[in-house]
C-alpha cells in the first residue's frame, strides 16, 4: 500500500508489534522512541532488531532515537518523511510508577502528546490514532466498562494524563477537523511484554522461586488482552480514520462519539480473568508453583477491568478473542526460551 506511517513508542511492546504488521502490509514506517531506562533498554533494542531483520532490503523502515518533548526534532522528521498516518503509542507507562516520578508523566504524556498532535495538525495528518487506557475508568463499579461511561474520577496520575490526552485530541478534532481515534487498552500481555507488568513479573518470580505479591488479597480481575489482538485492532483502525457522528445529540452527548471526527474505542478481550486463575495458568505452563504473598490493594490500583468491545467490532469488524489459556501458553513458552530457563 506504500502508506507513510509514523509510529511513536516504536521500541515498545505494542509499538514494535504494530510496526511488524505495517511492514508486512507494505507500508513505509518511521519509528520514534527515546529508549528510556524505565525498564531494560536491551529488551527494547531486541524488539528493534527483529523489525530490522523483517524489513531488511525493503527500504521501508526508518528509526530515530528522539523524545516527543523535543518539538524541533519531531518537526524535522515530519518534514523529511511526510507521514499521512500517525500512531502515537509513546508514553510514560505504569500506574504505580506515577506515584514515584510524577514529573516524567507530565513531560511525556502531556508535553510530548501536545507536540505530536500539534505537528499532526500542522502537517495535515489524515488519521491520528493514540493510546489511552482502561485506567481512565478509575473506580467505576459498573461492569463491563463502556465507552459512553463517565470517566471523570481517575485514581492515578497516569490515568489522569490519559484522560487529558482524550480531551486534547477531541479539541483538535473539533477545531481543526483532525480525524482522531482513541484506543483504551486493557491489560496487554504476550511475548516481548513489558517487564513491569504482572505477567512478566509473575513468570520471573515463579521460575526463580521468588515470592509473588498479590494485592487486594487476590480479589482482582483483569481483561487480559493478547498482543496480536491489540496490534490487529490498531492496524485496522489505521485503515479507517475516525468520522463525526451525524446524529450526535448535543443536548444528551455521548462521550464515545462527537460532532467532530473523534471516536473512542475499548480494545480488550471482553472476558475478565481472576488474577489467581491467571497465576494458576502460568504455574501449569511453567510447570512450577508460585510462592504467593497476599497484600492489601495499593494506591492507584483498580479492582476489576472488563471491556465492552461492541463498538470496536462494529467499526472494524474485529475484536480481540484469543483465549487466555492459549495466550498464556504462547507467552510462557516464549519467556522460557528468551530468558534461557
BATITI-334849 format. One line per 10 residues: for each residue x negated, y negated, z negated of C-alpha. Coordinates in pm, 1 decimal, always signed. Layout:
# BATITI-334849
X,Y,Z  ...;
***
This chain:
# BATITI-334849
+0.0,+0.0,+0.0  -304.8,-224.4,-45.5  -145.8,-444.7,-310.4  -381.7,-668.2,-507.4  -312.1,-599.8,-875.5  -474.6,-742.3,-1187.1  -472.3,-521.9,-1498.4  -589.4,-665.2,-1829.5  -697.1,-430.9,-2105.8  -846.0,-218.3,-1828.4;
-1064.2,-7.1,-2058.7  -779.2,+53.0,-2299.8  -580.3,+370.5,-2349.5  -279.1,+260.9,-2144.5  -466.8,+29.9,-1907.4  -704.5,+299.5,-1782.2  -417.6,+542.6,-1724.7  -221.7,+284.6,-1524.8  -525.3,+193.0,-1314.2  -581.0,+555.2,-1212.0;
-221.9,+573.3,-1092.8  -255.6,+246.8,-896.5  -577.6,+359.5,-727.4  -419.1,+689.7,-624.6  -133.9,+483.1,-480.0  -378.4,+294.6,-256.0  -372.7,-35.9,-444.1  -665.7,-274.3,-491.2  -720.5,-319.8,-863.4  -901.9,-591.3,-1054.5;
-962.7,-483.5,-1414.8  -1048.5,-711.5,-1705.3  -1147.1,-609.4,-2057.1  -1362.7,-772.4,-2323.7  -1479.5,-431.4,-2455.4  -1445.2,-548.9,-2815.1  -1552.1,-332.0,-3106.4  -1211.1,-281.8,-3268.9  -1283.6,+85.3,-3203.2  -1585.5,+255.5,-3046.3;
-1687.3,+98.2,-2717.6  -1821.5,+433.7,-2596.7  -1465.2,+565.3,-2550.6  -1370.7,+255.5,-2350.6  -1678.3,+298.3,-2130.4  -1590.6,+663.4,-2073.9  -1245.2,+562.8,-1950.5  -1410.1,+314.6,-1710.6  -1648.7,+585.9,-1593.8  -1352.1,+804.0,-1496.9;
-1199.4,+516.0,-1299.5  -1532.6,+454.0,-1124.0  -1551.6,+818.8,-1021.0  -1192.0,+817.2,-895.6  -1248.2,+501.2,-689.6  -1592.1,+596.3,-552.5  -1642.3,+487.7,-188.7  -1294.5,+333.7,-176.2  -1385.2,-33.1,-244.8  -1054.1,-73.6,-426.1;
-1172.1,-127.2,-783.6  -1349.5,-420.9,-945.5  -1417.1,-456.0,-1317.9  -1515.3,-765.2,-1514.2  -1604.3,-790.3,-1879.3  -1412.8,-1100.7,-1987.4  -1181.4,-1226.1,-2260.3  -835.9,-1365.3,-2193.3  -925.1,-1657.4,-2421.3  -1170.7,-1779.4,-2152.5;
-940.9,-1967.3,-1915.8  -1214.1,-2082.1,-1676.7  -1345.2,-1729.9,-1613.3  -992.1,-1599.0,-1559.9  -919.3,-1876.8,-1312.3  -1230.5,-1787.3,-1112.4  -1117.4,-1423.7,-1093.2  -765.7,-1520.8,-982.2  -922.1,-1741.2,-712.5  -1156.6,-1469.8,-591.6;
-925.4,-1167.5,-590.2  -584.1,-1324.6,-520.0  -369.6,-1078.1,-718.0  +3.0,-1067.1,-649.2  +94.8,-841.7,-940.9  -31.7,-888.8,-1298.2  -2.8,-612.0,-1557.8  -101.5,-758.6,-1893.8  -195.6,-482.0,-2137.1  -475.2,-662.7,-2322.7;
-404.9,-740.8,-2687.3  -541.5,-707.4,-3033.7  -358.8,-392.5,-3135.7  -274.4,-237.5,-3469.9  -18.6,-325.3,-3734.3  -239.8,-263.2,-4038.1  -545.4,-443.5,-3897.9  -333.8,-758.8,-3864.1  -334.4,-773.1,-4244.0  -714.8,-780.2,-4241.6;
-803.0,-1007.0,-3948.2  -502.0,-1221.4,-3853.0  -714.4,-1470.9,-3656.0  -800.2,-1212.5,-3391.5  -427.0,-1163.6,-3323.7  -367.9,-1536.7,-3281.6  -657.6,-1565.9,-3037.1  -594.6,-1257.9,-2825.0  -218.2,-1214.4,-2841.5  -119.0,-1581.5,-2830.5;
-401.6,-1788.5,-2679.1  -502.7,-1510.8,-2440.7  -145.1,-1436.1,-2341.3  -81.7,-1806.1,-2281.1  -379.6,-1823.3,-2046.7  -283.0,-1519.1,-1839.7  +78.4,-1624.1,-1794.8  -16.5,-1983.7,-1712.0  -250.0,-1858.5,-1437.6  +19.1,-1619.1,-1315.4;
+245.4,-1920.3,-1273.2  -27.8,-2129.5,-1110.0  -116.3,-1858.4,-856.4  +246.8,-1769.6,-777.6  +234.8,-1410.9,-903.9  +521.8,-1206.6,-761.8  +554.0,-961.4,-1051.4  +432.0,-1016.8,-1409.8  +453.3,-714.1,-1641.1  +346.7,-733.3,-2002.6;
+320.6,-507.7,-2304.6  +540.0,-559.5,-2605.1  +601.7,-310.3,-2885.5  +866.6,-121.8,-3076.1  +731.9,-308.2,-3379.4  +939.4,-612.5,-3278.0  +1244.9,-429.0,-3413.8  +1093.4,-474.7,-3759.4  +1308.1,-343.3,-4039.1  +1618.8,-286.2,-3824.4;
+1812.0,+7.1,-3966.7  +2041.2,+61.4,-3667.4  +1919.0,+351.7,-3454.9  +1841.0,+401.6,-3175.1  +1679.1,+65.2,-3104.0  +1847.4,-105.2,-2809.0  +1710.4,-397.8,-2610.5  +2011.4,-613.1,-2698.3  +1949.2,-569.1,-3072.0  +1829.1,-882.7,-3256.3;
+1452.4,-882.8,-3318.9  +1419.8,-1182.5,-3546.5  +1276.0,-1012.0,-3854.8  +923.2,-884.8,-3783.1  +747.6,-715.3,-4073.6  +389.6,-765.0,-3949.2  +189.2,-1039.4,-3779.0  +123.6,-800.7,-3490.3  +498.1,-768.3,-3433.7  +539.2,-1144.8,-3460.2;
+279.8,-1203.4,-3186.3  +456.3,-954.6,-2958.6  +790.5,-1123.2,-3015.7  +617.2,-1455.3,-2940.1  +494.9,-1311.1,-2608.4  +852.3,-1227.2,-2516.8  +967.9,-1581.9,-2590.9  +680.0,-1737.4,-2396.0  +739.4,-1510.5,-2096.3  +1109.4,-1590.6,-2091.9;
+1039.8,-1963.6,-2093.6  +803.3,-1925.2,-1793.7  +1061.5,-1715.0,-1613.2  +1326.9,-1978.6,-1680.8  +1123.9,-2287.7,-1591.7  +903.1,-2150.9,-1309.6  +1111.9,-1851.5,-1193.0  +819.7,-1618.5,-1266.9  +953.7,-1259.3,-1248.0  +858.0,-1108.7,-1584.3;
+913.8,-757.0,-1714.5  +872.6,-684.4,-2085.3  +799.3,-324.5,-2184.3  +839.3,-233.4,-2550.0  +611.8,+67.6,-2602.4  +695.6,+335.1,-2857.6  +403.1,+523.7,-3022.2  +188.3,+630.4,-2726.2  -27.5,+942.4,-2758.0  -228.0,+1175.8,-2537.1;
-581.8,+1234.0,-2403.5  -820.5,+936.5,-2440.6  -591.9,+785.7,-2705.7  -682.7,+506.8,-2945.4  -885.0,+635.2,-3242.4  -698.4,+405.8,-3482.8  -364.4,+573.7,-3412.2  -216.5,+863.7,-3608.3  -265.5,+1146.2,-3351.2  -640.0,+1082.5,-3322.5;
-684.1,+1021.4,-3696.3  -492.7,+1337.5,-3783.4  -674.7,+1556.5,-3530.2  -1015.3,+1439.1,-3650.5  -926.5,+1489.3,-4016.4  -781.0,+1834.8,-3963.7  -1084.2,+1958.7,-3768.2  -1327.3,+1807.3,-4020.7  -1133.4,+1942.6,-4320.5  -1074.6,+1588.9,-4444.3;
-751.3,+1478.7,-4618.1  -476.1,+1300.3,-4426.3  -299.3,+1008.0,-4589.8  +72.4,+1046.5,-4520.2  +259.8,+729.3,-4604.8  +613.6,+686.5,-4733.8  +565.3,+1035.9,-4877.3  +615.4,+1185.0,-4531.9  +955.9,+1027.9,-4474.6  +854.6,+872.1,-4144.1;
+956.1,+945.4,-3787.8  +821.1,+810.8,-3460.4  +937.1,+815.3,-3099.9  +607.5,+963.6,-2977.0  +567.7,+897.3,-2603.6  +318.6,+1079.4,-2381.5  +67.6,+861.0,-2197.6  +152.6,+985.2,-1847.1  +516.4,+890.4,-1901.2  +411.8,+541.3,-2007.8;
+185.6,+481.9,-1707.4  +450.4,+616.5,-1468.5  +704.9,+372.5,-1610.3  +463.4,+80.3,-1572.6  +378.3,+186.9,-1218.0  +743.3,+198.6,-1114.9  +803.0,-144.5,-1268.3  +511.3,-276.9,-1062.6  +713.2,-187.0,-753.0  +1025.9,-369.2,-869.8;
+996.4,-728.1,-1001.0  +1245.4,-846.2,-1260.6  +1558.9,-1025.3,-1140.4  +1810.4,-1251.2,-1307.1  +2138.4,-1114.0,-1433.9  +2410.3,-1256.4,-1202.9  +2678.1,-1209.3,-1470.8  +2474.2,-1340.6,-1764.2  +2711.5,-1492.2,-2019.0  +2561.5,-1797.8,-2187.5;
+2845.4,-1802.2,-2441.4  +2759.8,-1448.8,-2550.7  +2395.8,-1398.6,-2438.3  +2248.2,-1051.6,-2406.2  +1885.8,-1066.3,-2534.6  +1776.9,-796.9,-2289.3  +1864.5,-993.0,-1972.9  +1879.4,-1354.5,-1867.2  +1986.7,-1602.5,-1604.5  +1610.7,-1619.7,-1543.5;
+1414.2,-1334.2,-1379.5  +1312.0,-1184.3,-1714.1  +1401.8,-831.2,-1822.3  +1331.2,-633.1,-2139.3  +1299.4,-253.4,-2149.8  +1225.0,+5.9,-2413.2  +982.9,+270.0,-2291.8  +989.9,+563.6,-2530.9  +1069.3,+933.5,-2533.6  +1421.3,+886.4,-2677.7;
+1352.7,+1175.8,-2917.4  +1214.7,+1070.2,-3256.9  +990.1,+1322.3,-3429.2  +935.5,+1356.4,-3803.2  +573.1,+1288.2,-3890.6  +542.1,+1614.7,-4081.0  +660.5,+1808.6,-3774.1  +403.9,+1626.4,-3559.4  +131.6,+1729.9,-3805.3  +261.4,+2087.3,-3801.4;
+228.9,+2093.2,-3420.5  -127.6,+1966.2,-3447.8  -207.7,+2232.5,-3706.3  -73.0,+2503.3,-3474.9  -259.7,+2376.2,-3168.5  -586.7,+2311.2,-3353.6  -549.1,+2639.9,-3545.5  -630.7,+2476.4,-3875.6  -428.8,+2349.3,-4172.0  -420.8,+1982.8,-4273.7;
-505.5,+1861.8,-4622.8  -217.3,+1626.5,-4699.7  -213.1,+1336.2,-4945.8  +126.1,+1169.9,-4983.1  +129.8,+795.0,-5049.1  +383.5,+506.0,-5065.1  +469.9,+313.9,-4749.2  +216.9,+45.8,-4650.9  +293.6,-323.5,-4585.3  +397.1,-378.0,-4223.7;
+496.1,-15.3,-4163.7  +835.0,+78.1,-4018.4  +1003.2,+392.6,-4146.4  +1163.3,+508.4,-3820.5  +1145.6,+427.9,-3449.8  +1386.0,+557.8,-3187.6  +1411.2,+417.3,-2833.9  +1729.8,+389.2,-2634.6  +1598.7,+408.8,-2275.8  +1917.1,+399.8,-2068.2;
+1839.2,+54.9,-1925.1  +1492.7,+159.3,-1806.7  +1626.2,+476.0,-1645.2  +1893.5,+278.0,-1461.7  +1637.1,+21.5,-1339.5  +1357.0,+250.1,-1213.2  +1526.3,+592.2,-1207.7  +1284.3,+717.9,-1470.0  +1248.7,+755.7,-1844.3  +984.1,+942.3,-2046.4;
+1067.7,+1307.3,-2104.0  +752.4,+1504.4,-2189.8  +843.1,+1734.0,-2482.5  +637.9,+1665.7,-2794.8  +530.7,+2030.5,-2807.7  +382.9,+2011.7,-2456.3  +218.8,+1673.0,-2512.2  +54.1,+1772.9,-2839.4  -75.3,+2094.4,-2680.9  -243.0,+1899.6,-2397.7;
-376.5,+1637.0,-2637.7  -518.7,+1895.2,-2878.8  -698.6,+2084.3,-2601.7  -848.6,+1759.2,-2471.6  -954.8,+1646.9,-2819.7  -1142.2,+1970.0,-2896.2  -1317.5,+1963.3,-2558.5  -1402.6,+1591.8,-2560.8  -1540.6,+1590.0,-2914.1  -1703.9,+1934.2,-2884.6;
-1511.4,+2126.0,-3152.2;
***
